[in-house]
Amino acid sequence: MYSDTQTAPVSKVMLWAGRTMSAITSLFLLLDGLMKLLKPAPVVEATARMGYPENLILGLGILLLTCLAVYLIPRTSILGAILLTGYLGGAVSAHVRVRDDMFPVLFPVIVGVLLWGGLFLRDARLRALLSLRS
């Protein structure tokens, strides 16, 4: 069985665990991005509570969906993960700035861990890059 990048063998369990982690994360980010495009009242209210004007919501949604698309393309998935890490870091920063409780601050971190964990499990290039063995 080959990884999603077809560079080296990977166990079936590892590949499917990575795909599952990536799918869960991607579906959440897709939903978040679509909600920013549709701008329902709860999204507008939450954005205002975070201190951002309503006119930025659409741009944030487009940015998120673009980064997600880059992540979902196997050849550019590492770049997409880097871009999404920046996006999620901004979310952490915004929650810290408004002094939110611990869960809203940590949730983007959890999403980022799942994002990178799924990629690590399904992408042999990333495992080789991060290998602790020589």
Phi, psi and omega in degrees: 000135180254154178291175180297341180261359176057035181255330182204154180297147177215147182295152180299319181296315180297317180298313181288328175296317178296317178297320179295314178299316180294321181294316179300312179297316182295319179296319177298313181295324176298314178299316179299315180296317179295322178296326177290328177287321182280335178051057173292161185308315181299326179291317179297317180296316180296321179294319178295321179296330179280352177095014180255141178288153182301328184291352177269346187299313181300314179298321177295321178296316179296318179299313180299313182293326177293313178298320178296319178298319178296321178294323185283343177276117185309320182291336183244015186297324180293317175300317178300320178295321178296314179297317179293329175298319176297316179299313180293327175297322175296323177294317177300313180301317180296318180292323177294319182299322180269008176059046176292166175295175185295319184298312178299332178286318184277339183302314177297330177294316179298317178299318179296320178295317177296320180301308181287324179298315178298319179293318179300317182290331185255356184238109182296329180298318181291319178298320179294320180295321184263009182297136178273349179268152179271000000 
